[in-house]
Amino acid sequence: MPGKYLVESMPALQYLPRPLKPWMKELEEFRDLEEKLTLGYYREAVRATDDDSMSSFAKGVQKMCEDEGYSELQAATTCMKILGAGSDTAANAIYATIHAGLAYPEVVAKAHEELDRVVELERFVKWDDEPNLPYIRAIIKEQHRWRGISPLGISASSRVSIVATHRILQDFRTLRLKKMYTMGIGYQKAQ
């Protein structure tokens, strides 16, 4: 819970001697639990792709970290941070699509009709169905144009703004990579 500890509003308290920081025991327990879970998920992801029959982002991070001399915990944390970022992005996209569906119920009805025609009620949608769902593909593309999924909320409405958005996000990405490098996560410095 934010604000639970006095040190959050008075950062100078972090410099007190250890016996005068009773909150540290609880925080260290949280850290140890997070590290245990993160390493467990990471090791499972790497183990699941040991036979090289399929690729894995975790496997790529593992190799990079071994080459650069970073710890297994740093590799695991990198994977978890990227997973977290991806889940935020997906949640924002779903939220925007639901919002648009509530605003335009006739679009939802047409999409539902297309889905029933292609998939019927016998099974779930598969990637192979994508070429047969042009209306739903258009809805997804429109969602990305209508409501950007980045926390900045930058939407694109013309070619000029798409170029401007790309430049802004490219500058942000460069800045972010430099920051991540200085934190020791293991990315190469951006130029």
C-alpha positions as CSV (number, residue, x, y, z in Angstrom):
1,M,0.0,0.0,0.0
2,P,1.6,3.3,-1.0
3,G,2.3,5.6,1.9
4,K,2.4,2.8,4.4
5,Y,5.9,3.6,5.6
6,L,7.1,7.0,6.8
7,V,10.2,6.7,4.8
8,E,8.2,7.2,1.6
9,S,7.4,10.7,2.6
10,M,10.7,11.4,4.4
11,P,13.4,9.7,2.3
12,A,16.1,10.9,4.6
13,L,15.0,8.1,7.0
14,Q,16.6,5.5,4.7
15,Y,20.0,6.6,6.0
16,L,19.2,5.6,9.6
17,P,21.1,2.7,11.1
18,R,19.5,-0.7,10.4
19,P,18.1,-1.1,14.0
20,L,16.1,2.1,13.6
21,K,14.4,0.9,10.3
22,P,11.7,-1.6,11.4
23,W,10.0,-1.5,8.0
24,M,13.0,-3.1,6.3
25,K,12.2,-6.6,7.5
26,E,8.8,-6.6,5.8
27,L,10.1,-5.0,2.6
28,E,12.9,-7.6,2.4
29,E,10.4,-10.3,2.7
30,F,8.4,-8.8,-0.2
31,R,11.7,-8.5,-2.2
32,D,12.6,-12.1,-1.5
33,L,9.2,-13.4,-2.5
34,E,9.2,-11.4,-5.7
35,E,12.7,-12.7,-6.6
36,K,11.6,-16.3,-5.9
37,L,8.5,-16.0,-8.1
38,T,10.4,-14.1,-10.9
39,L,13.3,-16.7,-11.0
40,G,10.8,-19.6,-10.9
41,Y,8.8,-18.3,-13.9
42,Y,12.0,-17.5,-15.8
43,R,13.6,-20.9,-15.2
44,E,10.4,-22.6,-16.3
45,A,10.3,-20.5,-19.5
46,V,13.9,-21.4,-20.3
47,R,13.4,-25.1,-19.4
48,A,10.3,-25.3,-21.6
49,T,12.4,-24.4,-24.6
50,D,15.6,-26.4,-23.8
51,D,15.1,-28.7,-26.8
52,D,15.3,-25.7,-29.2
53,S,12.1,-26.9,-30.9
54,M,10.6,-23.4,-30.4
55,S,12.1,-20.0,-29.7
56,S,11.7,-18.1,-26.5
57,F,12.3,-14.5,-25.5
58,A,13.6,-15.8,-22.2
59,K,16.1,-17.9,-24.0
60,G,17.4,-14.9,-25.9
61,V,17.6,-12.8,-22.8
62,Q,19.5,-15.7,-21.1
63,K,22.1,-15.8,-23.8
64,M,22.5,-12.0,-23.9
65,C,22.9,-11.9,-20.1
66,E,25.5,-14.8,-20.1
67,D,27.4,-13.0,-22.9
68,E,27.4,-9.7,-21.0
69,G,28.1,-11.1,-17.6
70,Y,24.7,-10.3,-15.9
71,S,23.1,-12.4,-13.3
72,E,20.2,-14.8,-13.7
73,L,18.1,-12.5,-11.5
74,Q,18.8,-9.6,-13.9
75,A,17.7,-11.7,-16.8
76,A,14.6,-12.9,-15.0
77,T,13.7,-9.4,-14.0
78,T,14.1,-8.1,-17.6
79,C,11.7,-10.8,-18.8
80,M,9.2,-10.0,-16.1
81,K,9.3,-6.2,-16.8
82,I,8.7,-6.8,-20.5
83,L,5.9,-9.2,-19.8
84,G,4.4,-6.5,-17.4
85,A,4.7,-3.9,-20.1
86,G,3.0,-6.1,-22.7
87,S,0.1,-6.9,-20.4
88,D,-0.5,-3.2,-19.7
89,T,-0.5,-2.6,-23.4
90,A,-3.0,-5.4,-24.1
91,A,-5.2,-4.3,-21.3
92,N,-5.3,-0.7,-22.6
93,A,-6.1,-2.0,-26.1
94,I,-9.0,-4.2,-24.8
95,Y,-10.3,-1.3,-22.8
96,A,-10.3,1.0,-25.8
97,T,-12.0,-1.6,-27.9
98,I,-14.8,-2.2,-25.3
99,H,-15.2,1.6,-25.0
100,A,-15.6,1.9,-28.8
101,G,-18.0,-1.0,-28.8
102,L,-20.2,0.6,-26.3
103,A,-20.2,3.8,-28.3
104,Y,-21.0,2.1,-31.6
105,P,-23.2,-1.0,-30.9
106,E,-23.9,-1.4,-34.7
107,V,-20.3,-2.1,-35.3
108,V,-20.3,-4.8,-32.6
109,A,-23.4,-6.4,-34.2
110,K,-21.6,-6.5,-37.7
111,A,-18.5,-8.0,-36.1
112,H,-20.5,-10.6,-34.2
113,E,-22.3,-11.5,-37.5
114,E,-19.0,-11.9,-39.3
115,L,-17.6,-14.0,-36.5
116,D,-20.6,-16.3,-36.4
117,R,-20.4,-16.8,-40.2
118,V,-16.7,-17.7,-40.2
119,V,-16.4,-19.7,-36.9
120,E,-20.0,-20.7,-36.3
121,L,-20.6,-21.9,-32.8
122,E,-18.5,-25.0,-33.0
123,R,-15.0,-23.8,-32.0
124,F,-12.9,-20.9,-30.9
125,V,-11.3,-18.5,-33.4
126,K,-7.8,-19.6,-34.7
127,W,-5.1,-17.6,-36.4
128,D,-6.0,-19.4,-39.6
129,D,-9.4,-17.6,-39.6
130,E,-7.8,-14.1,-39.7
131,P,-7.9,-13.7,-43.5
132,N,-11.7,-14.5,-43.4
133,L,-12.4,-11.8,-40.8
134,P,-11.7,-8.5,-42.6
135,Y,-14.2,-6.5,-40.6
136,I,-12.8,-7.5,-37.3
137,R,-9.2,-6.8,-38.5
138,A,-10.4,-3.4,-39.5
139,I,-11.9,-2.8,-36.1
140,I,-8.5,-3.7,-34.5
141,K,-6.6,-1.4,-36.8
142,E,-9.1,1.4,-36.2
143,Q,-8.7,0.9,-32.4
144,H,-5.0,1.4,-32.7
145,R,-5.6,4.6,-34.8
146,W,-8.4,5.9,-32.6
147,R,-7.0,5.3,-29.2
148,G,-3.2,4.8,-28.9
149,I,-2.3,2.2,-26.4
150,S,0.8,4.0,-25.1
151,P,0.5,5.6,-21.7
152,L,1.1,8.9,-23.5
153,G,-2.2,8.4,-25.3
154,I,-0.9,9.6,-28.6
155,S,-3.4,8.9,-31.4
156,A,-2.6,9.1,-35.1
157,S,-5.1,10.8,-37.4
158,S,-3.0,11.5,-40.4
159,R,0.3,10.6,-42.0
160,V,1.9,13.7,-40.6
161,S,0.9,12.8,-37.0
162,I,2.0,9.2,-37.5
163,V,5.5,10.4,-38.5
164,A,5.5,12.8,-35.5
165,T,4.3,10.1,-33.2
166,H,7.0,7.8,-34.4
167,R,9.7,10.4,-33.8
168,I,8.4,11.2,-30.3
169,L,8.2,7.5,-29.4
170,Q,11.6,6.8,-31.0
171,D,13.1,9.6,-28.9
172,F,11.4,8.2,-25.8
173,R,12.6,4.7,-26.6
174,T,16.2,6.0,-26.9
175,L,16.0,7.8,-23.6
176,R,14.4,4.7,-22.0
177,L,17.2,2.4,-23.3
178,K,19.9,4.8,-21.9
179,K,18.1,4.8,-18.5
180,M,17.8,1.0,-18.6
181,Y,21.5,0.6,-19.4
182,T,22.5,2.8,-16.5
183,M,20.3,0.7,-14.2
184,G,22.4,-2.3,-15.2
185,I,19.6,-4.3,-16.9
186,G,21.9,-5.2,-19.7
187,Y,20.7,-3.5,-22.8
188,Q,23.3,-1.9,-25.1
189,K,23.6,1.8,-25.1
190,A,21.4,3.6,-27.6
191,Q,23.2,5.9,-30.0
